[in-house]
Amino acid sequence: MAAFPDIPVTIGSQSSLYIPIVQTESEGNYLRVRRKTTRSRRIFTLDFKEISYTDYALIEAFFEANQGISFTWTHPVTSIEYDLVFMQDTLVQTMGATSCDTSILVREI
């Protein structure tokens, strides 16, 4: 399994805990709610602000090579390694004079 390039994410990147539920309404207007799965998964939004075009090229090459397959990423604060997949089909680049920005949405498998 490939490892995501060691490019620091920007402060403000997000982590969400995803726990799907099933909701069923009855005729008496009661609502039954239960967990759909037995485990939760993390969803990360990895923001890269003002990175060099060289770093962006690494991210873009990794995205192309690993779209649709799993890869590992180590959380920069907790040092926990996650097995992830990309949740997006496109990689958007915001260009500046000497640097660029991009954001990646990934999900734990």
C-alpha positions in Angstrom: 0.0 0.0 0.0 1.4 3.4 -1.0 2.0 6.1 1.6 0.8 9.7 1.1 3.6 12.2 0.5 5.1 13.8 3.6 3.8 17.3 2.9 2.5 19.2 6.0 -1.2 20.0 6.0 -2.4 23.5 6.9 -3.7 24.3 10.3 -7.5 24.2 10.0 -7.7 20.9 8.1 -10.7 18.9 9.4 -11.4 15.5 10.8 -15.0 14.2 11.2 -16.2 11.0 12.8 -18.8 9.3 10.5 -21.3 6.9 12.1 -24.2 6.2 9.8 -27.7 5.7 11.3 -31.0 4.3 10.1 -34.2 6.2 10.9 -37.6 4.5 10.7 -40.9 6.4 11.3 -44.0 4.5 12.5 -47.6 5.2 11.9 -48.0 6.5 15.4 -45.5 9.2 14.5 -42.7 7.6 16.6 -39.1 7.6 15.4 -36.8 4.6 15.8 -33.1 5.3 15.3 -30.3 2.8 15.3 -26.7 2.6 14.2 -26.3 1.2 10.7 -22.8 -0.1 11.3 -20.9 -1.4 14.3 -17.9 0.8 13.7 -17.2 4.4 12.9 -14.9 5.8 10.3 -12.9 9.1 10.0 -13.3 11.5 7.1 -10.5 14.1 6.7 -10.3 17.3 4.7 -6.6 17.9 4.1 -5.9 21.5 3.2 -2.6 22.5 1.7 -2.1 26.3 1.6 0.7 28.1 -0.1 2.6 25.0 -1.0 5.3 25.0 -3.7 4.5 23.8 -7.2 6.9 21.0 -6.7 4.9 19.7 -3.7 1.7 20.1 -5.6 3.2 18.0 -8.4 3.9 15.3 -5.9 0.3 15.4 -4.6 -1.1 15.4 -8.1 1.1 12.4 -9.2 0.0 10.5 -6.0 -3.7 11.3 -6.7 -3.4 10.0 -10.3 -1.6 6.8 -9.2 -3.8 6.0 -6.2 -7.3 7.2 -7.2 -9.6 4.3 -6.5 -7.2 2.3 -4.3 -6.3 2.6 -0.6 -3.2 4.3 0.8 -1.8 5.1 4.2 -1.5 8.6 5.8 -0.1 9.4 9.2 -2.0 12.0 11.2 0.5 14.9 11.9 -0.6 15.5 15.5 -1.6 12.0 16.8 0.9 10.0 14.7 -1.9 7.4 14.0 -1.6 5.8 10.6 -4.9 5.5 8.7 -5.8 3.5 5.6 -7.7 5.9 3.4 -9.3 6.3 -0.1 -9.9 9.5 -2.0 -13.6 10.7 -1.9 -13.3 13.0 -4.9 -12.8 12.6 -8.6 -11.0 15.9 -9.3 -8.1 17.7 -7.7 -8.5 21.4 -7.8 -5.5 23.8 -7.8 -5.7 27.5 -6.9 -2.7 29.1 -8.4 -0.7 32.0 -7.1 2.5 33.7 -8.3 4.9 31.4 -6.4 2.7 28.9 -4.6 -0.7 27.2 -4.8 -3.5 25.8 -2.7 -5.4 22.5 -2.9 -7.7 20.5 -0.7 -8.3 16.8 -0.6 -11.2 14.8 0.9 -10.4 11.3 2.1 -12.2 8.6 4.0 -11.0 5.8 6.3 -11.7 2.3 4.9 
